[in-house]
Amino acid sequence: MTDVQLKVPVIRQLYHWDCGLACSRMVLKYLHPVSEEEFQSACWELKLTESVWTIDLAYLMCQLGVRQRFCTQTLGVDKGYRNQSFYKKHFSTEENRVNELFAKAEANGVVVEKRSVTVQEIQNHLAQGHVAIVLVNAVLLVCDLCSTPVKYCCFLPVGQKCFCRKPDYQGHFVVVCGFNGATGCIFYNNPAYSDRVCSTSIRTFEEARMSYGTDQDILFVYKES
């Protein structure tokens, strides 16, 4: 199969920090619809506030009865991120919380694997009708269809001034929903927009998801739950 385009609804993020929750909503709408109340209640129970990590999204899927598998390069928090501007603000408070989630994952039915994932594996997953939430460096992920690239200030809270100094790393979640083998492109939903499916070359996609800062985090989510 050279062309897969799954009809995953596009949902826009509301704030600068909730791209992961917007992606979770898209995935749930596609494969396991839950009510707004259920979703909010699960977020509240898991205490998902302004700092949402991939492990949080894995717990969220689990809580809502969706089968998932989280692959990452680092089981816990990479101490090297302490001085990276993107992580600096929440690092000290988040480090213990996130490490504890990793430690308790198995007991909570959250599947975590320490390994890299190939683009072929992602494509095979999509070909079976499943989807994935991928952590990327938004600075490197450029859509070939959008006339203007997303400036990183799109991820700032409304009303906050943007000086658009390009950062080295801007962590951002997207939902991978298809690929075209003939043209070598990947289709994804970017929660920074509400009206389009984006497309980029496999090369650009690989650079963005393997960039330092992402830990190559990918959350595979499965249709049959």
DOROGU-699544 format. One line per field, with one value per residue (C-alpha): x, y, z; residue number from 1. Coordinates in steps of 0.2 Angstrom, whole numbers, plus 5000, padded with zeros to 4 digits. Layout:
N
px	(X,...)
py	(Y,...)
pz	(Z,...)
i	(NUM,...)
//
This chain:
225
px	(5000,5008,4995,4986,4976,4966,4952,4957,4948,4958,4956,4965,4975,4968,4983,5002,5004,4990,4995,4997,4979,4972,4981,4974,4956,4959,4965,4950,4938,4945,4945,4937,4925,4923,4912,4919,4915,4925,4940,4940,4938,4952,4964,4959,4962,4979,4982,4987,4990,5002,5016,5011,5024,5022,5021,5005,4997,5001,4992,4978,4974,4976,4963,4951,4952,4963,4977,4993,5012,5025,5042,5056,5075,5074,5065,5062,5068,5085,5095,5103,5087,5089,5097,5087,5076,5061,5062,5070,5054,5046,5061,5064,5046,5043,5058,5052,5034,5038,5051,5038,5026,5039,5042,5024,5019,5019,5008,4996,4995,5005,5016,5033,5048,5065,5069,5070,5056,5059,5048,5043,5036,5026,5020,5015,5005,4996,4992,4982,4971,4980,4987,5002,5005,5023,5034,5043,5054,5042,5056,5061,5044,5040,5024,5025,5006,5006,5010,5018,5027,5020,5030,5034,5025,5009,5013,5013,4998,4986,4991,5009,5021,5031,5049,5050,5068,5069,5073,5083,5070,5051,5043,5026,5015,5007,4996,5003,4988,4995,5009,5011,5025,5026,5030,5039,5028,5020,5003,5000,4988,4996,4985,4992,4979,4960,4957,4970,4980,4999,5012,5030,5044,5050,5067,5060,5048,5063,5074,5060,5056,5074,5079,5088,5074,5061,5069,5061,5045,5031,5014,5007,4988,4978,4960,4954,4953)
py	(5000,5016,5029,5030,5045,5042,5053,5060,5076,5091,5100,5116,5119,5132,5138,5137,5122,5110,5104,5086,5087,5093,5078,5066,5073,5071,5053,5049,5056,5045,5029,5029,5044,5049,5063,5080,5076,5060,5068,5083,5071,5060,5076,5082,5065,5064,5082,5088,5106,5117,5105,5089,5076,5061,5049,5060,5056,5038,5038,5048,5035,5021,5030,5031,5013,5015,5003,5012,5009,5023,5022,5033,5035,5040,5031,5047,5064,5068,5078,5087,5097,5106,5121,5121,5136,5126,5115,5127,5134,5118,5107,5105,5103,5091,5080,5070,5069,5063,5050,5043,5041,5031,5020,5016,5014,4995,4994,5006,4996,5009,5001,5010,5003,5011,5011,5020,5018,5017,5027,5010,5005,5021,5018,5000,5006,5018,5006,4995,5010,5015,5032,5040,5055,5061,5074,5085,5100,5113,5123,5110,5103,5113,5109,5109,5114,5129,5145,5151,5141,5141,5154,5148,5162,5153,5142,5157,5162,5174,5192,5188,5198,5188,5193,5178,5175,5157,5145,5130,5119,5120,5104,5101,5086,5082,5067,5057,5051,5045,5044,5043,5030,5036,5054,5050,5062,5060,5068,5075,5085,5100,5107,5124,5124,5119,5119,5108,5092,5096,5086,5086,5075,5060,5068,5083,5073,5062,5077,5085,5070,5064,5082,5084,5087,5075,5059,5052,5050,5042,5036,5022,5022,5007,5006,4990,4993)
pz	(5000,4994,4999,5016,5022,5038,5041,5058,5063,5065,5082,5086,5103,5114,5123,5120,5131,5126,5109,5117,5123,5106,5098,5111,5107,5088,5091,5102,5090,5077,5086,5103,5105,5123,5130,5134,5152,5152,5144,5156,5171,5165,5163,5180,5188,5180,5185,5167,5169,5159,5157,5147,5143,5131,5146,5152,5135,5137,5154,5147,5133,5146,5158,5143,5139,5123,5119,5117,5116,5120,5113,5118,5120,5138,5152,5162,5161,5152,5164,5149,5146,5162,5154,5138,5137,5132,5147,5160,5167,5173,5174,5193,5198,5183,5184,5199,5194,5176,5183,5195,5180,5171,5187,5189,5171,5171,5186,5178,5162,5152,5139,5138,5127,5127,5108,5092,5079,5060,5048,5040,5057,5058,5040,5044,5059,5049,5035,5048,5052,5068,5072,5082,5092,5088,5098,5085,5085,5078,5072,5060,5054,5039,5029,5010,5009,5020,5012,5028,5041,5058,5068,5085,5092,5087,5103,5114,5125,5117,5120,5124,5113,5101,5095,5084,5088,5081,5096,5094,5100,5102,5107,5099,5097,5080,5075,5060,5049,5033,5020,5001,4997,4979,4983,4999,5010,5027,5032,5049,5059,5067,5082,5078,5064,5063,5044,5036,5035,5033,5023,5023,5016,5026,5027,5036,5047,5052,5056,5066,5077,5080,5085,5102,5114,5108,5115,5099,5108,5099,5106,5095,5097,5092,5084,5092,5111)
i	(1,2,3,4,5,6,7,8,9,10,11,12,13,14,15,16,17,18,19,20,21,22,23,24,25,26,27,28,29,30,31,32,33,34,35,36,37,38,39,40,41,42,43,44,45,46,47,48,49,50,51,52,53,54,55,56,57,58,59,60,61,62,63,64,65,66,67,68,69,70,71,72,73,74,75,76,77,78,79,80,81,82,83,84,85,86,87,88,89,90,91,92,93,94,95,96,97,98,99,100,101,102,103,104,105,106,107,108,109,110,111,112,113,114,115,116,117,118,119,120,121,122,123,124,125,126,127,128,129,130,131,132,133,134,135,136,137,138,139,140,141,142,143,144,145,146,147,148,149,150,151,152,153,154,155,156,157,158,159,160,161,162,163,164,165,166,167,168,169,170,171,172,173,174,175,176,177,178,179,180,181,182,183,184,185,186,187,188,189,190,191,192,193,194,195,196,197,198,199,200,201,202,203,204,205,206,207,208,209,210,211,212,213,214,215,216,217,218,219,220,221,222,223,224,225)
//
